[in-house]
Amino acid sequence: MPKQRQTCTRCSQRRQKCDRKSPCTRCVLNKEAHLCTTEWKEGYNPAVHRRYPKRPSPTTSQSLTDPSTSAEASPSSGIPWPPGQIPLHFRAKGPGNQPCQSEGDAVRGDSNSTSSDGVRGSSALPNTSSNNVDFVTYGRSEFSNISMKTLLHNKEEYVRNQSLMDQTLNQSRTKTVLDEAATEVFSPAAQAAEVYHLQSVLPTKEQVFHMVDYHQNCMAYWIGGIYHGPSFRQALLEAYGDDDHFDLRCHDWRWCALLFSLLSASIIGSPEEVSNSWGFSDVDKLKLSRQWGNSLISCLQLGDYASKHHIYSVQAILNMHTSEHLVGSAKEWAVYQAASTVIARGLGLNKLERHPEDQIPPSEMTPEQKDALIQREIGRRVWSALTSQDWLCSTSQGSYTLQKRHYSSIPPRHFDEDTWEPVVNHQKPTFTHISNYLNDIAHVLVQYLDGMMDAGDIEAKYDVVLKYDAIMRGLCIEKMPPWLSLNMPYNDAWPEWTKWVRRSYNASSSHKIIMIHQSFLGRSFKDPRYTYSRWACISSAKTILEAMEKRPPNEPQWWVEQAFVVTAGLCLGLDLFHRSEGEPEAITDLEAIQKAVQILEQWPTSSVAAHGIQLLTTLLQEHSKKADASKPDSRAKGPEFPHNIAPQAIAHAASVNLPKPALAPLLPPAHTELPISEEVWANTDFDIDMSGFEELMDTLPLQNGFDNSVFLDSLWNGYTV
């Protein structure tokens, strides 16, 4: 039995190597995929099929003659033109001056056709298996009466119909992945409209530079300097040149996305006095921030960021973290954050290990080496920021994506942002001092989460809480950069942002203590063994409010600080509902919650602050409503905190002060024990939407319960994301 044929007929005719795919690569590249087949439609004839068919040319003879004497026009001649080899000028017209089929149609013609036309049917074509085939004369040209007049006439016909035939062939074939780009987000019309819109929302040149400079000087420290400010400003100067405008289409769309992210963060983060000096009213701040945030997304789509990876895309998405929570687009940012991690891995930012040139002083480097050093360090900063954001959300979300053993990038080193000289004196502030310290804190939270998941029972879980409470408190003392500690005198020569970050990180450290204890805060109101968690959360909440009261008016607003205030207010609110009206602590809690509302009122353009005010105000209203109805002695007096704040001392004081009946149900039965879950209200890594607020209400004592429907209606009224 003969071996099945694998080489396609087109490659066989050309005597070229075929990769034997279906369709083969050569036919795809030649735009003949629809003609690629391993079968000879009309039979195999070596006299014809082993001869390379020359391309039709008006200057070469193609055996042209009068159609009335040709085999194509007269099938009775017995020897028609071989299939697929009919000259283009002859196929342009069929019998009766009617247009004929294209080359592909002729080859794919119906084999059952009984037409006498050699082009439209195949009944007149010879069968190679027939015994009547004359192999000596088969394939010989029958066009013997060729004259110059005929050649010139057919040349004119060929030129006139060539473009039309090519167009017909292109339209009839199936497109392949090699013909055009893999992804097209916008249609040509939509892309033109979107580009025009992006160009129209770009502010003036003066305003752009004001906001870019403000972001570099006052806000870049918060994200760890993930972009090199001087280099970006120089690129922006070159983009504008001497003109007052620059065309976004002439630049990388992903770079434009980074520009819009800086504009959006600057306009919403800057104080009203600063934004007014740029020419923007208070009413326009929120609108423009959302508009430029949407422009950022459009630029990423126009730049095909998902398939064409670039560090600009990751930097733009990370910088969205500054503004998107404030304008109420936290969920959208979380999706893009996941995409930025994939892009960063694709760029190899997770593999930026030690480089031999890292040991060379920048002053001794060539320009190429220094540029490579800056790129490596910026890449390390970006990866460090990605891991920090992923880990900081771990305790609230109950999971994380990035693990230290899955990447080999080293922490970014400390450099001066302008001169790019290494900073060896840790008393001089740098952006990377903050980012590396935050990364260490975030990694402790990840280890805490793993420990909680590995713990077998509730006692083991609380041992994990106490362990990492001590680790976190020690970390805030041991690994904190010296200039960041409040114990070190402030140096007026330091940048102004150092004053802001010293106060902010004091509140941040207290917030991390609350995150560690949040799972046991609800139990601490009912079980004296967990009273230390109650004290830790309440004292941390008061520390947060004290730090936020010292916030200077010229500092940019950060959504995390507002989330810290909301968390502190909720902790104090829970403590308030578990105390009698006559207790001094109840009065202190009430005043602290009112103070938290006043602090949040400083940011009228923030979505986080608006939701927090609504939440805390509703808590105060419910407490005032239930205060008269509750009896002073309806609850047992809570334990007083001893001077010694060790967990054992607090637990002992709680067991002494509480009535004996309260100690009876120490542990619920094993089969009814509820799992330790994170408090919904403590999820401050995203907007305070409180979609599962029922868990918070379950924490409150039943005698002080809420009118659930009224409370949730008040909370969700007008809430939009």
Residue pairs with C-beta under 8 A, 6 or more apart in sequence:
5 38
5 39
6 18
6 20
6 38
7 18
7 20
7 38
8 18
8 20
8 23
8 24
8 27
8 36
8 37
8 38
9 36
9 37
9 38
9 39
9 40
9 49
10 24
10 26
10 27
10 30
10 32
10 35
10 36
11 17
11 18
11 24
11 26
11 27
12 18
12 49
12 50
13 49
13 50
13 51
13 52
13 53
14 52
15 50
15 52
16 26
18 24
18 26
19 25
19 26
22 36
22 38
23 33
23 34
23 36
24 36
27 33
27 35
27 36
28 36
28 176
28 178
29 178
31 169
31 170
31 173
32 173
33 173
33 174
33 176
34 104
34 108
34 172
34 173
34 174
35 84
35 103
35 104
35 107
40 49
40 128
41 83
41 107
41 111
41 122
42 82
42 83
42 122
42 125
42 126
42 128
43 125
43 126
43 127
43 128
43 129
44 128
45 82
45 128
45 138
45 139
47 135
47 138
47 139
48 82
48 85
48 138
48 139
49 82
53 84
53 85
54 60
54 62
56 62
56 87
56 88
56 89
56 158
58 154
58 155
58 158
58 159
59 155
61 146
61 151
62 87
62 89
62 154
63 87
63 141
63 143
63 146
64 87
64 89
64 90
64 143
64 146
64 150
64 151
64 154
65 142
65 143
65 144
65 145
65 146
65 150
66 145
66 150
67 73
67 90
68 74
69 143
69 145
70 77
70 81
70 90
70 142
70 143
71 77
71 78
71 79
71 80
71 81
71 118
71 142
72 80
72 81
72 86
72 90
72 117
72 118
72 119
73 95
75 116
75 117
75 118
75 124
77 142
79 126
79 137
79 138
79 139
79 140
79 142
80 118
80 124
80 125
80 126
81 118
82 139
83 106
83 107
83 122
83 125
84 103
84 106
84 107
86 103
86 106
86 119
87 154
87 158
88 103
88 158
88 161
88 162
88 165
89 154
89 155
89 157
89 158
89 161
90 154
91 100
91 101
91 102
91 103
91 106
91 119
91 165
92 99
92 100
92 157
92 158
92 161
92 165
93 99
93 100
93 157
94 100
94 117
94 119
94 120
95 117
100 106
100 119
100 120
101 109
101 119
101 120
102 165
102 168
102 169
102 172
103 165
103 169
104 169
104 172
104 173
105 172
106 119
106 120
109 120
109 121
109 122
110 121
110 122
111 122
113 120
113 121
113 122
113 123
114 121
114 123
115 121
115 123
116 123
116 124
118 124
118 125
126 133
126 138
127 133
181 304
182 307
183 304
183 306
183 307
185 301
185 302
185 304
186 194
186 301
186 302
191 302
194 298
194 302
195 248
195 249
195 302
197 295
197 298
198 248
198 256
198 295
198 298
198 299
199 247
199 248
201 291
201 292
201 295
202 208
202 248
203 211
203 263
204 244
204 279
205 240
205 244
205 245
207 278
207 279
207 280
208 236
208 259
208 263
209 233
209 236
210 277
210 278
211 262
211 263
211 266
211 267
211 270
211 278
212 232
212 233
212 236
212 259
212 262
212 263
212 266
213 233
214 266
214 270
214 274
215 229
215 262
215 265
215 266
216 229
216 232
216 233
217 495
217 497
218 270
218 496
218 497
218 556
219 265
219 266
219 269
219 322
219 556
220 227
220 229
220 431
221 431
221 434
221 497
221 501
222 322
222 434
222 501
222 556
222 558
223 318
223 319
223 321
223 322
223 385
223 435
224 381
224 384
224 385
224 388
224 412
224 431
224 432
224 434
224 435
224 438
225 381
225 417
225 430
225 431
225 432
225 435
226 315
226 318
226 319
226 378
226 381
226 382
226 385
227 258
227 315
227 319
227 378
228 374
228 378
228 417
229 417
230 417
230 418
231 374
232 258
235 255
236 259
239 246
239 250
239 251
240 246
248 256
248 299
252 303
252 310
252 312
253 299
253 300
253 302
253 303
253 305
254 299
254 300
254 303
254 305
254 308
254 310
254 312
254 313
254 316
255 312
256 299
256 303
257 296
257 297
257 299
257 300
257 303
257 305
257 312
257 313
257 316
258 312
258 315
258 316
258 319
260 292
260 293
260 295
260 296
260 299
260 316
261 292
261 293
261 296
261 315
261 316
261 317
261 319
261 320
261 322
261 323
262 319
263 288
263 292
264 288
264 289
264 290
264 292
264 293
264 296
264 320
264 322
264 323
265 289
265 319
265 320
265 322
265 323
267 275
267 280
267 285
267 288
267 289
267 292
268 285
268 286
268 289
268 322
268 323
268 326
268 327
268 557
268 605
269 322
269 323
269 326
269 556
269 557
269 558
270 556
271 553
271 554
271 555
271 556
271 557
272 282
272 285
273 554
274 554
275 282
275 285
276 282
280 288
282 604
282 605
285 605
286 327
286 605
289 323
289 326
289 327
289 605
290 327
290 329
293 320
293 323
293 324
293 327
293 329
296 316
296 320
297 336
299 316
300 313
300 316
300 317
303 310
303 313
305 313
305 339
305 343
306 339
306 343
309 343
309 346
309 347
310 343
310 347
311 344
311 347
311 349
311 378
311 379
311 382
313 340
313 343
314 340
314 343
314 344
314 347
314 349
314 382
314 386
315 382
317 333
317 336
317 337
317 339
317 340
318 337
318 340
318 382
318 385
318 386
318 389
320 333
320 336
321 333
321 337
321 389
322 558
322 559
324 330
324 332
324 333
325 333
325 559
325 607
325 608
325 686
325 687
326 557
326 559
326 605
326 606
326 607
326 608
327 607
328 607
328 687
328 720
328 721
329 721
330 686
330 687
330 721
331 686
331 687
331 721
334 686
337 386
337 389
338 401
340 386
341 386
341 390
341 401
341 402
344 350
344 382
344 383
344 386
347 379
349 379
349 380
349 382
349 383
349 386
349 409
350 383
350 406
350 407
350 408
350 409
351 407
351 408
351 409
352 376
352 379
352 380
352 383
352 408
352 409
352 410
353 408
353 409
353 410
354 410
355 376
357 365
357 369
357 372
357 373
358 373
358 376
358 413
360 369
361 422
362 370
362 373
362 415
362 420
362 421
362 422
363 421
365 373
370 420
373 420
374 420
377 412
377 413
377 415
379 409
380 409
380 410
380 411
380 412
380 413
381 412
381 431
381 432
381 435
383 407
383 409
384 409
384 411
384 412
384 435
384 436
384 439
385 435
386 402
387 402
387 407
387 439
387 442
388 435
388 438
388 439
388 442
390 400
390 401
390 402
391 400
391 402
391 439
391 442
391 443
391 445
391 446
392 438
392 442
392 445
392 685
393 400
393 685
394 400
394 442
394 445
394 446
394 449
395 445
395 448
395 449
395 515
395 516
395 518
395 678
395 682
396 515
396 678
396 682
396 683
396 684
396 685
397 683
397 685
398 449
398 677
398 678
399 449
400 446
400 449
404 443
411 432
411 436
411 439
412 432
412 435
412 436
413 422
413 432
414 422
414 423
414 424
414 426
414 430
414 432
414 433
415 421
415 422
415 423
415 430
415 432
416 422
416 423
416 430
417 430
417 431
423 430
426 433
426 481
426 482
426 483
427 482
427 483
427 488
428 483
429 481
429 483
429 484
429 494
429 495
429 498
433 481
433 483
433 484
434 481
434 484
434 501
434 505
437 479
437 480
437 481
437 484
437 505
440 475
440 479
441 472
441 475
441 476
441 508
441 509
441 512
444 468
444 471
444 472
444 475
444 512
445 512
445 515
445 516
447 468
448 464
448 465
448 468
448 516
451 464
451 467
451 468
452 461
452 464
452 465
452 519
452 676
455 461
455 463
455 464
457 673
458 667
458 673
458 676
461 519
461 676
462 520
462 529
462 530
465 516
465 517
465 519
465 520
465 533
466 532
466 647
468 516
469 513
469 516
469 517
469 536
472 509
472 512
472 513
472 516
473 513
476 509
480 505
482 488
483 491
483 494
483 498
483 502
484 501
484 502
484 505
485 502
486 502
486 506
490 498
490 499
490 502
499 552
500 552
500 555
500 556
503 547
503 550
503 551
504 547
504 558
504 561
506 543
506 547
507 543
507 544
507 547
507 548
507 561
507 564
508 560
508 564
510 540
510 541
510 543
510 544
510 547
510 564
511 540
511 544
511 564
511 567
511 568
511 684
513 536
513 537
513 540
514 536
514 537
514 540
514 541
514 567
514 568
514 571
514 682
515 682
517 533
517 536
517 537
518 537
518 678
518 679
518 682
519 676
519 677
519 678
519 679
520 530
520 533
520 676
521 533
521 534
521 537
521 571
521 574
521 679
521 699
522 574
522 679
522 698
522 699
523 530
523 533
524 530
524 531
524 532
524 533
524 534
524 537
525 534
525 574
525 575
525 578
525 638
525 699
525 701
526 662
527 666
528 639
528 651
528 654
528 655
528 658
528 662
528 663
529 651
529 654
529 666
530 651
531 639
531 650
531 651
531 653
531 654
532 645
532 647
532 650
532 651
534 575
535 641
535 645
535 650
537 571
538 571
538 572
538 575
538 589
540 568
540 571
541 567
541 568
541 569
541 571
541 572
541 592
542 568
542 572
542 592
544 564
544 565
544 567
544 568
545 565
545 568
545 592
545 595
545 596
545 599
548 561
548 564
548 565
548 599
549 595
549 599
551 561
551 599
551 602
557 602
557 603
557 605
557 606
559 606
559 608
560 684
562 600
562 603
562 606
562 608
562 609
562 612
563 608
563 612
563 684
563 685
563 688
564 684
565 596
565 599
565 600
565 612
566 596
566 600
566 608
566 611
566 612
566 615
566 616
566 684
566 688
567 681
567 682
567 684
568 592
568 596
569 592
569 593
569 596
569 597
569 612
569 615
569 616
569 619
570 615
570 616
570 619
570 681
570 682
570 696
572 589
572 592
572 593
572 596
573 589
573 593
573 616
573 619
573 623
574 696
574 699
574 700
575 585
575 589
576 586
576 589
576 590
576 593
576 623
577 623
577 700
577 701
577 704
578 635
578 638
578 700
578 701
579 585
579 586
579 589
579 635
579 638
580 586
580 632
580 633
580 635
580 637
581 627
581 630
581 632
582 632
583 637
583 638
585 638
590 620
590 623
593 616
593 619
593 620
594 620
596 612
596 616
597 613
597 616
597 617
597 620
600 609
600 612
600 613
600 616
601 609
601 613
602 609
603 609
604 610
607 687
608 687
608 688
611 687
611 688
611 689
611 690
611 719
612 688
614 714
614 715
614 717
614 719
615 688
615 690
615 715
618 711
618 714
618 715
621 714
622 706
622 707
622 711
623 704
626 704
630 703
630 704
634 703
635 701
635 703
636 658
636 659
636 662
637 657
638 657
639 650
639 653
639 654
639 656
639 657
639 658
640 653
640 657
641 650
641 653
642 649
642 650
642 653
655 663
667 673
668 674
677 695
679 695
679 696
679 699
680 690
680 691
680 692
680 693
680 695
680 696
681 688
681 690
681 693
681 696
687 721
689 719
689 721
690 696
690 715
693 711
693 712
693 715
694 708
697 705
697 706
697 708
697 711
700 706
